């Protein structure tokens, strides 16, 4: 099992995929999880394996490691926006 030591800070932007659209921000950083705010859905806990990468003030989630409710919120983060 591999362990990641990402440097994540409160306020970092959250993405569902590298190069994708921002879906939220980090609210809290703990040793084994993050609390993230997802636009139009609220706060969610993401366990360590749910983070694929973190760099340059960005956190990229690992979609295949997220709980269904987190993944659904992430995918629909921008559905209510109007152009």
N, CA, C and O atoms as a DFTB+ gen file, in Angstrom:
332 C
 N C O
     1  1       0.855      -1.185       0.000
     2  2       0.000       0.000       0.000
     3  2       0.892       1.236       0.000
     4  3       1.848       1.320       0.771
     5  1       0.578       2.184      -0.859
     6  2       1.396       3.394      -0.911
     7  2       0.752       4.503      -0.094
     8  3      -0.472       4.584       0.008
     9  1       1.568       5.335       0.471
    10  2       1.096       6.465       1.262
    11  2       1.575       7.742       0.598
    12  3       2.729       7.841       0.182
    13  1       0.688       8.712       0.502
    14  2       1.049       9.988      -0.093
    15  2       1.213      11.030       0.999
    16  3       0.444      11.055       1.960
    17  1       2.187      11.868       0.857
    18  2       2.366      12.993       1.766
    19  2       2.224      14.268       0.960
    20  3       3.215      14.911       0.614
    21  1       0.984      14.628       0.664
    22  2       0.713      15.829      -0.093
    23  2       0.709      17.026       0.835
    24  3       0.326      16.922       2.000
    25  1       1.138      18.165       0.308
    26  2       1.060      19.411       1.069
    27  2      -0.218      20.122       0.659
    28  3      -0.312      20.669      -0.440
    29  1      -1.192      20.108       1.545
    30  2      -2.500      20.700       1.276
    31  2      -2.777      21.737       2.345
    32  3      -2.473      21.523       3.519
    33  1      -3.357      22.867       1.943
    34  2      -3.688      23.929       2.880
    35  2      -5.157      24.314       2.744
    36  3      -5.770      24.126       1.693
    37  1      -5.705      24.852       3.821
    38  2      -7.057      25.385       3.772
    39  2      -7.089      26.466       2.697
    40  3      -6.208      27.323       2.636
    41  1      -8.102      26.414       1.864
    42  2      -8.240      27.382       0.779
    43  2      -7.756      26.885      -0.571
    44  3      -8.041      27.507      -1.594
    45  1      -7.018      25.760      -0.594
    46  2      -6.591      25.199      -1.873
    47  2      -7.824      24.881      -2.721
    48  3      -8.858      24.473      -2.192
    49  1      -7.709      25.068      -4.022
    50  2      -8.802      24.765      -4.941
    51  2      -8.895      23.261      -5.142
    52  3      -7.886      22.557      -5.117
    53  1     -10.126      22.773      -5.344
    54  2     -10.359      21.340      -5.523
    55  2     -10.880      21.077      -6.935
    56  3     -11.734      21.802      -7.445
    57  1     -10.344      20.024      -7.551
    58  2     -10.710      19.633      -8.904
    59  2     -11.041      18.149      -8.938
    60  3     -10.484      17.367      -8.168
    61  1     -11.948      17.759      -9.830
    62  2     -12.274      16.345      -9.988
    63  2     -11.299      15.677     -10.944
    64  3     -11.113      14.461     -10.898
    65  1     -10.676      16.471     -11.812
    66  2      -9.683      15.925     -12.735
    67  2      -8.626      16.975     -13.031
    68  3      -8.892      18.177     -12.998
    69  1      -7.438      16.503     -13.316
    70  2      -6.327      17.392     -13.657
    71  2      -6.716      18.215     -14.884
    72  3      -7.135      17.663     -15.902
    73  1      -6.576      19.530     -14.783
    74  2      -6.903      20.400     -15.898
    75  2      -8.388      20.685     -16.046
    76  3      -8.803      21.380     -16.973
    77  1      -9.184      20.151     -15.136
    78  2     -10.633      20.357     -15.200
    79  2     -11.048      21.663     -14.541
    80  3     -10.216      22.511     -14.218
    81  1     -12.333      21.800     -14.355
    82  2     -12.903      22.998     -13.759
    83  2     -12.893      22.865     -12.230
    84  3     -13.131      21.787     -11.686
    85  1     -12.615      23.975     -11.559
    86  2     -12.618      23.977     -10.094
    87  2     -14.018      23.642      -9.594
    88  3     -15.010      24.159     -10.109
    89  1     -14.091      22.768      -8.580
    90  2     -15.401      22.388      -8.043
    91  2     -15.597      22.847      -6.603
    92  3     -16.702      22.754      -6.069
    93  1     -14.534      23.342      -5.972
    94  2     -14.665      23.754      -4.584
    95  2     -13.330      24.112      -3.971
    96  3     -12.377      24.463      -4.668
    97  1     -13.280      24.016      -2.627
    98  2     -12.072      24.400      -1.907
    99  2     -11.913      23.577      -0.640
   100  3     -12.879      23.031      -0.108
   101  1     -10.688      23.499      -0.174
   102  2     -10.384      22.782       1.067
   103  2     -10.797      23.646       2.259
   104  3     -10.433      24.820       2.340
   105  1     -11.556      23.060       3.177
   106  2     -12.009      23.758       4.393
   107  2     -11.167      23.389       5.612
   108  3     -10.915      24.220       6.484
   109  1     -10.732      22.108       5.657
   110  2      -9.990      21.621       6.826
   111  2      -9.027      20.537       6.374
   112  3      -9.343      19.732       5.498
   113  1      -7.848      20.527       6.982
   114  2      -6.845      19.502       6.678
   115  2      -6.570      18.711       7.950
   116  3      -6.205      19.285       8.975
   117  1      -6.745      17.401       7.885
   118  2      -6.438      16.523       9.013
   119  2      -5.412      15.493       8.540
   120  3      -5.104      15.408       7.351
   121  1      -4.895      14.724       9.474
   122  2      -3.841      13.757       9.141
   123  2      -4.284      12.727       8.098
   124  3      -3.509      12.359       7.216
   125  1      -5.533      12.265       8.203
   126  2      -5.994      11.191       7.326
   127  2      -7.166      11.562       6.418
   128  3      -7.695      10.703       5.712
   129  1      -7.579      12.839       6.431
   130  2      -8.692      13.249       5.575
   131  2      -8.703      14.761       5.364
   132  3      -8.006      15.514       6.043
   133  1      -9.509      15.166       4.413
   134  2      -9.757      16.585       4.161
   135  2     -11.250      16.831       4.306
   136  3     -12.061      15.935       4.073
   137  1     -11.603      18.044       4.691
   138  2     -12.983      18.479       4.573
   139  2     -12.966      19.480       3.434
   140  3     -12.254      20.483       3.475
   141  1     -13.769      19.186       2.406
   142  2     -13.807      20.080       1.256
   143  2     -15.213      20.628       1.085
   144  3     -16.199      19.956       1.387
   145  1     -15.289      21.855       0.597
   146  2     -16.562      22.456       0.229
   147  2     -16.722      22.246      -1.262
   148  3     -15.834      22.597      -2.039
   149  1     -17.846      21.677      -1.670
   150  2     -18.149      21.509      -3.086
   151  2     -19.272      22.475      -3.425
   152  3     -20.307      22.505      -2.760
   153  1     -19.049      23.264      -4.472
   154  2     -20.011      24.280      -4.882
   155  2     -21.403      23.697      -5.030
   156  3     -21.586      22.636      -5.627
   157  1     -22.381      24.401      -4.482
   158  2     -23.798      24.055      -4.557
   159  2     -24.163      22.773      -3.811
   160  3     -25.284      22.286      -3.951
   161  1     -23.231      22.211      -3.013
   162  2     -23.531      20.954      -2.322
   163  2     -23.139      20.954      -0.846
   164  3     -23.731      20.213      -0.062
   165  1     -22.157      21.763      -0.446
   166  2     -21.765      21.806       0.946
   167  2     -20.438      21.124       1.241
   168  3     -19.622      20.901       0.347
   169  1     -20.239      20.796       2.521
   170  2     -18.983      20.216       2.981
   171  2     -19.024      18.688       2.951
   172  3     -20.047      18.072       3.250
   173  1     -17.880      18.090       2.582
   174  2     -17.748      16.643       2.527
   175  2     -16.391      16.241       3.075
   176  3     -15.419      16.987       2.951
   177  1     -16.325      15.056       3.683
   178  2     -15.067      14.496       4.155
   179  2     -14.510      13.602       3.047
   180  3     -15.211      12.744       2.512
   181  1     -13.242      13.820       2.716
   182  2     -12.565      12.991       1.720
   183  2     -11.385      12.312       2.413
   184  3     -10.464      12.979       2.885
   185  1     -11.422      10.981       2.470
   186  2     -10.334      10.226       3.088
   187  2      -9.079      10.328       2.230
   188  3      -9.157      10.636       1.041
   189  1      -7.943      10.073       2.823
   190  2      -6.651      10.181       2.152
   191  2      -6.576       9.591       0.761
   192  3      -6.072      10.252      -0.147
   193  1      -7.071       8.338       0.549
   194  2      -6.994       7.755      -0.793
   195  2      -7.806       8.513      -1.840
   196  3      -7.615       8.304      -3.038
   197  1      -8.701       9.382      -1.407
   198  2      -9.521      10.151      -2.334
   199  2      -8.782      11.300      -2.983
   200  3      -9.320      11.969      -3.866
   201  1      -7.537      11.539      -2.548
   202  2      -6.721      12.600      -3.139
   203  2      -5.716      11.965      -4.098
   204  3      -4.882      11.152      -3.700
   205  1      -5.813      12.349      -5.354
   206  2      -4.906      11.816      -6.381
   207  2      -3.616      12.613      -6.435
   208  3      -2.534      12.043      -6.575
   209  1      -3.728      13.940      -6.324
   210  2      -2.553      14.807      -6.422
   211  2      -2.830      16.127      -5.725
   212  3      -3.979      16.536      -5.558
   213  1      -1.760      16.776      -5.327
   214  2      -1.867      18.115      -4.746
   215  2      -0.611      18.882      -5.122
   216  3       0.505      18.450      -4.834
   217  1      -0.805      20.027      -5.768
   218  2       0.327      20.848      -6.187
   219  2      -0.157      22.243      -6.541
   220  3      -1.289      22.414      -6.995
   221  1       0.679      23.225      -6.340
   222  2       0.398      24.602      -6.759
   223  2      -0.937      25.130      -6.246
   224  3      -1.635      25.850      -6.960
   225  1      -1.296      24.779      -5.015
   226  2      -2.555      25.275      -4.454
   227  2      -3.785      24.578      -5.019
   228  3      -4.901      25.083      -4.899
   229  1      -3.579      23.421      -5.631
   230  2      -4.677      22.656      -6.225
   231  2      -4.683      21.243      -5.656
   232  3      -3.633      20.644      -5.428
   233  1      -5.881      20.727      -5.434
   234  2      -6.057      19.348      -4.994
   235  2      -6.887      18.642      -6.057
   236  3      -7.985      19.089      -6.388
   237  1      -6.367      17.542      -6.591
   238  2      -7.076      16.753      -7.597
   239  2      -7.578      15.483      -6.924
   240  3      -6.796      14.719      -6.359
   241  1      -8.878      15.267      -6.989
   242  2      -9.477      14.100      -6.357
   243  2      -9.334      12.861      -7.229
   244  3      -9.236      12.956      -8.452
   245  1      -9.324      11.703      -6.589
   246  2      -9.292      10.412      -7.285
   247  2     -10.729       9.906      -7.360
   248  3     -11.234       9.308      -6.410
   249  1     -11.379      10.147      -8.488
   250  2     -12.805       9.837      -8.636
   251  2     -13.138       8.401      -8.240
   252  3     -14.187       8.155      -7.645
   253  1     -12.261       7.452      -8.562
   254  2     -12.539       6.044      -8.263
   255  2     -12.408       5.697      -6.780
   256  3     -12.719       4.576      -6.378
   257  1     -11.951       6.650      -5.965
   258  2     -11.797       6.418      -4.527
   259  2     -12.801       7.212      -3.685
   260  3     -12.774       7.134      -2.456
   261  1     -13.678       7.970      -4.331
   262  2     -14.620       8.821      -3.602
   263  2     -15.904       8.072      -3.268
   264  3     -16.324       7.171      -3.993
   265  1     -16.517       8.464      -2.159
   266  2     -17.835       7.927      -1.823
   267  2     -18.805       8.423      -2.887
   268  3     -18.625       9.518      -3.421
   269  1     -19.837       7.633      -3.205
   270  2     -20.790       8.032      -4.252
   271  2     -21.383       9.430      -4.058
   272  3     -21.532      10.172      -5.029
   273  1     -21.722       9.800      -2.821
   274  2     -22.337      11.113      -2.606
   275  2     -21.351      12.245      -2.897
   276  3     -21.753      13.309      -3.367
   277  1     -20.074      12.026      -2.625
   278  2     -19.055      13.044      -2.911
   279  2     -18.860      13.156      -4.418
   280  3     -18.777      14.259      -4.957
   281  1     -18.787      12.021      -5.092
   282  2     -18.604      12.015      -6.536
   283  2     -19.778      12.689      -7.239
   284  3     -19.579      13.471      -8.169
   285  1     -20.989      12.392      -6.804
   286  2     -22.183      13.003      -7.398
   287  2     -22.163      14.524      -7.200
   288  3     -22.457      15.278      -8.128
   289  1     -21.819      14.964      -6.004
   290  2     -21.749      16.411      -5.729
   291  2     -20.680      17.070      -6.594
   292  3     -20.883      18.164      -7.119
   293  1     -19.554      16.405      -6.734
   294  2     -18.453      16.953      -7.536
   295  2     -18.853      17.070      -9.005
   296  3     -18.551      18.066      -9.662
   297  1     -19.522      16.063      -9.501
   298  2     -19.927      16.067     -10.915
   299  2     -21.000      17.106     -11.203
   300  3     -21.094      17.601     -12.326
   301  1     -21.811      17.444     -10.203
   302  2     -22.898      18.394     -10.437
   303  2     -22.596      19.781      -9.879
   304  3     -23.500      20.609      -9.768
   305  1     -21.351      20.045      -9.530
   306  2     -20.975      21.312      -8.897
   307  2     -21.326      22.532      -9.733
   308  3     -21.627      23.589      -9.177
   309  1     -21.295      22.412     -11.036
   310  2     -21.541      23.577     -11.893
   311  2     -22.845      23.491     -12.669
   312  3     -23.105      24.330     -13.532
   313  1     -23.668      22.492     -12.377
   314  2     -24.915      22.316     -13.124
   315  2     -25.880      23.474     -12.954
   316  3     -26.630      23.789     -13.878
   317  1     -25.876      24.119     -11.787
   318  2     -26.838      25.189     -11.527
   319  2     -26.369      26.547     -12.039
   320  3     -27.109      27.527     -11.961
   321  1     -25.159      26.612     -12.556
   322  2     -24.652      27.881     -13.057
   323  2     -25.278      28.213     -14.403
   324  3     -25.609      27.325     -15.189
   325  1     -25.430      29.496     -14.651
   326  2     -25.943      29.932     -15.953
   327  2     -24.865      30.757     -16.642
   328  3     -24.069      31.443     -16.001
   329  1     -24.864      30.671     -17.943
   330  2     -23.835      31.388     -18.719
   331  2     -24.168      32.855     -18.801
   332  3     -23.424      33.624     -19.411
